[in-house]
Amino acid sequence: MKYGFLEVGAVTPEIRVADCEFNKSSIMKCIKSACEKGVKLAVFPELCITGATCGDLFLHNTLLNSAKDALLYVVDSTSNMDILCVLGTPLLVGGVVYDCAVAFHKGKILAIIPKMSEFDGIYKFAMGKKTVQNIEFGGQTVPFGANILIKDKTLCDFTLAVNVGKGSFAQMPQGAAVFANLVSNKADIFESNYMYDFAKAYSGNTHSAFICADSGYGESTTDFVLSGKNMIFEDGNLLVEGKKFKNDMVISEIDLSALSFRRRKNGLAQDTDYYTAEIEFDAEKTALSRNFSRMPFVKNDVNYFEEAISIQAAAVQKRLEHTGVKSVVIGVSGGLDSTMALLASVRAFDSMELPRKNILAITMPCFGTTKRTRNNAQIVAEELGVSFKEISIKNAVNQHFKDINQPNDKFDAAYENAQARERTQVLMDIANQIGGIVVGTGDMSELALGWATYNGDHMSMYGVNCGVPKTLMRFLVKYEADRIDNKSLSTALSDILDTPVSPELLPPDKGEMVQKTEDKIGPYVLHDFFLYNMLYLGFSTEKTQYVAKYTFKDEFSEEEINKWLRVFAERFFSQQFKRNCSPDGPQVCGISLSPRGGLSMPSDVQSNLWRGK
């Protein structure tokens, strides 16, 4: 449970209908196996003590008494096991039979939660109530009712709610970080994705973990087949799923602290009108087996890429309509960012039915510009049908060096930044000449690291790329390269993708660029990983290190990860002053660094707590 990870499982045991003796032994085998694997929370299907397909036998004392004895045997057998189990059983309370979930830990029954609907396709039970009352069961006084949450005394981010049967958003208990859903889902090709879609949507909307345990093979097939589809979701993302029609146990680690951070950020408070049952897990380190995306901002889905570019294009279109201008100016370098800004602007102009020639792409070669990037910039502009202009800034920069007594062979910050600021001045002034606006090219990764010249490429009249991290940028440009029916344009875009990221501010060596961004500040794949986990999920530095080492174990050494994480933390906090006066621009993928609603942080904040050891 270190760093907030909790290992959980959804378990479908082998059962025999109405054979509680067999079923209790099968359930215990599963619990023991789960314990050996480090599982702390095991969720079993609806009515698994008896089987969900017993029909009118649920009304017979013979079956009900056998189910009660089997349940108490399982509860007692776990007295020395540090595992919270949630198990489905029929239960006679007050003369009526309820379909219940029983939660127990270390031999103690914590709560009994009845099903809240009378009938969802298998058998009609009495409908449970939200009101909680205490009942005597197995020599214990146990809370009985739907409005029950289970909390850990020391693991403050763990709050469990339980639901029996197919839920609805209105029916599910509110305010928990983890939901256990016990179901008996009939296989039906018309509704085959119902539980998947529900679990995905619910966990995403509530920033919670959703564990679905489903009855499966071993149930009666008299009138239907139960699918046995187990799933674990976290914040709308599927962590693991089992196979249909096969009894199995699926296990993953849910990230309680990340869920808690997301819930706080989105104002999802716990409902106070719930009875709370407490447990206390033994403190242990959770071994990781789940997958963490190397590039969490990227989804391998063309619809995702199309949506991202559409957001950018719509943003440019709205800004043009609002300002009433019909021209834009973009500084094109033959690199990823300026290419993406140009592609998004072309889409906006096409949507507005404005001529592409109203887009002026300007390349401004200087001391570090290579033939490769300059040619790619021209090819892309010309093949897209926009206006293209080349303005060398060498003379202007050299004159500026003379004015400020800057040696032209002293490759310091003034040498580099003078070029960036001269380019921005040219773009701004030409935008004024043609009555247009300057569309900026800087991306979110550069903003996070402050890798921009203050009042140089840092500034524009609209920053269309500010919500797109560098790792995603590559996929968006590739998406456009693959879909465009223009061989020359597609070839140029592909070559841009193969070109190392560089500001090209230092003179090349024999025509080859010598200044490569990732050699200086570190790999963008790591920085975007750090940005997502620390800003979107609220990871501590130590947790980020732990997960990064696990995720990139075959790619980067521990020393490299620690080094670049320190660089990220130091730059992220020290460069906030640039973000606090950054231009407008659209959020694209869940994070915004805008000071106007994305990231509120003072420029003078200290980075000590986030630098790591």
JOFEN-V43690 format. One record per residue. N is the residue number from 0. RES is the residue in three letters. PSI is psi in whole degrees, -180 to 180 (999 if undefined). Layout:
n res psi
N RES PSI
N RES PSI
//
This chain:
n res psi
0 MET 6
1 LYS 143
2 TYR 14
3 GLY 7
4 PHE 136
5 LEU 127
6 GLU 127
7 VAL 159
8 GLY 147
9 ALA 123
10 VAL 128
11 THR 105
12 PRO 162
13 GLU 128
14 ILE 164
15 ARG 136
16 VAL 123
17 ALA 16
18 ASP 80
19 CYS -32
20 GLU -47
21 PHE -43
22 ASN -38
23 LYS -37
24 SER -40
25 SER -41
26 ILE -41
27 MET -37
28 LYS -42
29 CYS -41
30 ILE -44
31 LYS -42
32 SER -41
33 ALA -42
34 CYS -43
35 GLU -29
36 LYS 0
37 GLY 11
38 VAL 133
39 LYS -23
40 LEU 117
41 ALA 125
42 VAL 127
43 PHE 164
44 PRO 169
45 GLU 131
46 LEU 31
47 CYS -16
48 ILE -37
49 THR -24
50 GLY 145
51 ALA -6
52 THR 36
53 CYS -14
54 GLY -135
55 ASP -10
56 LEU -21
57 PHE -20
58 LEU -10
59 HIS 134
60 ASN -32
61 THR -48
62 LEU -41
63 LEU -42
64 ASN -40
65 SER -40
66 ALA -41
67 LYS -45
68 ASP -42
69 ALA -42
70 LEU -48
71 LEU -33
72 TYR -46
73 VAL -44
74 VAL -49
75 ASP -34
76 SER -14
77 THR 13
78 SER -27
79 ASN 17
80 MET 130
81 ASP 69
82 ILE 130
83 LEU 120
84 CYS 143
85 VAL 118
86 LEU 139
87 GLY 136
88 THR 151
89 PRO 148
90 LEU 133
91 LEU 116
92 VAL 122
93 GLY 30
94 GLY -1
95 VAL 158
96 VAL 127
97 TYR 151
98 ASP 112
99 CYS 157
100 ALA 132
101 VAL 123
102 ALA 129
103 PHE 154
104 HIS 127
105 LYS 46
106 GLY 7
107 LYS 130
108 ILE 122
109 LEU -36
110 ALA 153
111 ILE 121
112 ILE 116
113 PRO 157
114 LYS 139
115 MET -9
116 SER 147
117 GLU -36
118 PHE 124
119 ASP 29
120 GLY -8
121 ILE -59
122 TYR 149
123 LYS 115
124 PHE 169
125 ALA 144
126 MET 127
127 GLY 168
128 LYS 155
129 LYS -34
130 THR 135
131 VAL 131
132 GLN 157
133 ASN 135
134 ILE 159
135 GLU 126
136 PHE 119
137 GLY 34
138 GLY 9
139 GLN 152
140 THR 119
141 VAL 136
142 PRO 136
143 PHE 121
144 GLY 168
145 ALA -30
146 ASN 68
147 ILE 132
148 LEU 144
149 ILE 126
150 LYS 153
151 ASP 137
152 LYS -37
153 THR -30
154 LEU 86
155 CYS -22
156 ASP -5
157 PHE 114
158 THR 121
159 LEU 132
160 ALA 150
161 VAL 137
162 ASN 141
163 VAL 129
164 GLY 174
165 LYS 121
166 GLY 169
167 SER 160
168 PHE -36
169 ALA -29
170 GLN -30
171 MET 142
172 PRO 145
173 GLN 155
174 GLY 3
175 ALA 154
176 ALA -22
177 VAL 136
178 PHE 129
179 ALA 120
180 ASN 115
181 LEU 120
182 VAL 163
183 SER 91
184 ASN 116
185 LYS 136
186 ALA 125
187 ASP 117
188 ILE -20
189 PHE -28
190 GLU 31
191 SER -25
192 ASN 10
193 TYR -54
194 MET -37
195 TYR -51
196 ASP -40
197 PHE -48
198 ALA -42
199 LYS -48
200 ALA -44
201 TYR -45
202 SER -35
203 GLY -43
204 ASN -32
205 THR 2
206 HIS 58
207 SER 173
208 ALA 143
209 PHE 117
210 ILE 117
211 CYS 118
212 ALA 126
213 ASP 139
214 SER 145
215 GLY -137
216 TYR 137
217 GLY -22
218 GLU 162
219 SER 142
220 THR 25
221 THR -47
222 ASP -15
223 PHE 173
224 VAL 137
225 LEU 136
226 SER -29
227 GLY 38
228 LYS 102
229 ASN 142
230 MET 148
231 ILE 120
232 PHE 154
233 GLU 116
234 ASP 43
235 GLY 0
236 ASN 131
237 LEU 121
238 LEU -42
239 VAL 149
240 GLU 150
241 GLY 178
242 LYS 145
243 LYS 151
244 PHE 27
245 LYS 123
246 ASN 125
247 ASP 179
248 MET 122
249 VAL 137
250 ILE 141
251 SER 174
252 GLU 124
253 ILE 147
254 ASP 92
255 LEU -39
256 SER -37
257 ALA -42
258 LEU -42
259 SER -41
260 PHE -46
261 ARG -37
262 ARG -41
263 ARG -44
264 LYS -32
265 ASN 10
266 GLY 31
267 LEU 95
268 ALA 157
269 GLN 139
270 ASP 130
271 THR -7
272 ASP 40
273 TYR 144
274 TYR 138
275 THR 125
276 ALA 137
277 GLU 144
278 ILE 177
279 GLU 104
280 PHE 149
281 ASP 140
282 ALA 118
283 GLU 157
284 LYS 133
285 THR 121
286 ALA 143
287 LEU 137
288 SER -16
289 ARG 164
290 ASN 137
291 PHE 132
292 SER 133
293 ARG -34
294 MET 81
295 PRO -17
296 PHE -5
297 VAL 132
298 LYS 130
299 ASN 73
300 ASP 120
301 VAL -29
302 ASN -36
303 TYR -45
304 PHE -42
305 GLU -41
306 GLU -41
307 ALA -48
308 ILE -36
309 SER -38
310 ILE -46
311 GLN -46
312 ALA -42
313 ALA -35
314 ALA -45
315 VAL -43
316 GLN -46
317 LYS -41
318 ARG -37
319 LEU -44
320 GLU -40
321 HIS -42
322 THR -19
323 GLY 7
324 VAL 155
325 LYS 19
326 SER 148
327 VAL 155
328 VAL 132
329 ILE 129
330 GLY 117
331 VAL 131
332 SER -10
333 GLY 15
334 GLY 177
335 LEU -50
336 ASP -48
337 SER -31
338 THR -43
339 MET -41
340 ALA -38
341 LEU -44
342 LEU -43
343 ALA -38
344 SER -39
345 VAL -43
346 ARG -42
347 ALA -43
348 PHE -39
349 ASP -41
350 SER -36
351 MET -2
352 GLU 39
353 LEU 148
354 PRO 136
355 ARG -24
356 LYS -15
357 ASN -6
358 ILE 120
359 LEU 111
360 ALA 123
361 ILE 125
362 THR 137
363 MET 78
364 PRO 147
365 CYS -147
366 PHE -32
367 GLY 0
368 THR 133
369 THR 158
370 LYS -37
371 ARG -51
372 THR -38
373 ARG -42
374 ASN -40
375 ASN -39
376 ALA -43
377 GLN -44
378 ILE -47
379 VAL -46
380 ALA -46
381 GLU -40
382 GLU -27
383 LEU -13
384 GLY 22
385 VAL 167
386 SER 145
387 PHE 139
388 LYS 140
389 GLU 128
390 ILE 108
391 SER 134
392 ILE 11
393 LYS -49
394 ASN -42
395 ALA -41
396 VAL -41
397 ASN -40
398 GLN -40
399 HIS -39
400 PHE -41
401 LYS -40
402 ASP -32
403 ILE 9
404 ASN 46
405 GLN 117
406 PRO 135
407 ASN 4
408 ASP 13
409 LYS 101
410 PHE 67
411 ASP -168
412 ALA -38
413 ALA -40
414 TYR -45
415 GLU -47
416 ASN -27
417 ALA -36
418 GLN -44
419 ALA -40
420 ARG -34
421 GLU -40
422 ARG -44
423 THR -40
424 GLN -43
425 VAL -47
426 LEU -45
427 MET -44
428 ASP -38
429 ILE -36
430 ALA -40
431 ASN -38
432 GLN -40
433 ILE 4
434 GLY 37
435 GLY -169
436 ILE 155
437 VAL 121
438 VAL 118
439 GLY 161
440 THR -13
441 GLY 141
442 ASP 176
443 MET -36
444 SER -41
445 GLU -39
446 LEU -42
447 ALA -39
448 LEU -7
449 GLY 25
450 TRP 68
451 ALA 149
452 THR 122
453 TYR 126
454 ASN 22
455 GLY -116
456 ASP -10
457 HIS -25
458 MET 143
459 SER -175
460 MET -15
461 TYR 123
462 GLY 86
463 VAL -25
464 ASN 4
465 CYS -18
466 GLY 10
467 VAL 114
468 PRO 161
469 LYS -39
470 THR -39
471 LEU -36
472 MET -43
473 ARG -42
474 PHE -34
475 LEU -43
476 VAL -40
477 LYS -39
478 TYR -45
479 GLU -40
480 ALA -38
481 ASP -31
482 ARG -17
483 ILE 131
484 ASP 64
485 ASN 104
486 LYS -43
487 SER -44
488 LEU -45
489 SER -40
490 THR -42
491 ALA -42
492 LEU -40
493 SER -38
494 ASP -35
495 ILE -40
496 LEU -31
497 ASP -6
498 THR 130
499 PRO 143
500 VAL 128
501 SER 143
502 PRO -12
503 GLU 56
504 LEU -10
505 LEU 147
506 PRO 138
507 PRO 162
508 ASP 111
509 LYS 41
510 GLY -5
511 GLU 139
512 MET 141
513 VAL -12
514 GLN 105
515 LYS 122
516 THR -46
517 GLU -22
518 ASP -30
519 LYS -48
520 ILE -8
521 GLY 166
522 PRO 133
523 TYR -29
524 VAL -34
525 LEU -46
526 HIS -39
527 ASP -35
528 PHE -46
529 PHE -45
530 LEU -47
531 TYR -50
532 ASN -35
533 MET -36
534 LEU -43
535 TYR -38
536 LEU -6
537 GLY 26
538 PHE 144
539 SER 167
540 THR -43
541 GLU -40
542 LYS -39
543 THR -44
544 GLN -46
545 TYR -48
546 VAL -37
547 ALA -41
548 LYS -36
549 TYR -41
550 THR -39
551 PHE 25
552 LYS -27
553 ASP 5
554 GLU -39
555 PHE 147
556 SER 165
557 GLU -39
558 GLU -41
559 GLU -43
560 ILE -45
561 ASN -41
562 LYS -50
563 TRP -24
564 LEU -38
565 ARG -42
566 VAL -45
567 PHE -50
568 ALA -45
569 GLU -44
570 ARG -40
571 PHE -44
572 PHE -40
573 SER -23
574 GLN 14
575 GLN -29
576 PHE -28
577 LYS -39
578 ARG -29
579 ASN -9
580 CYS 40
581 SER 156
582 PRO 166
583 ASP 155
584 GLY 158
585 PRO 142
586 GLN 138
587 VAL -43
588 CYS 51
589 GLY -17
590 ILE 139
591 SER 138
592 LEU 9
593 SER 137
594 PRO -5
595 ARG 18
596 GLY -7
597 GLY -58
598 LEU 111
599 SER 111
600 MET 136
601 PRO 154
602 SER -24
603 ASP 18
604 VAL 147
605 GLN 149
606 SER 3
607 ASN -42
608 LEU -18
609 TRP 2
610 ARG -25
611 GLY 178
612 LYS 999
//
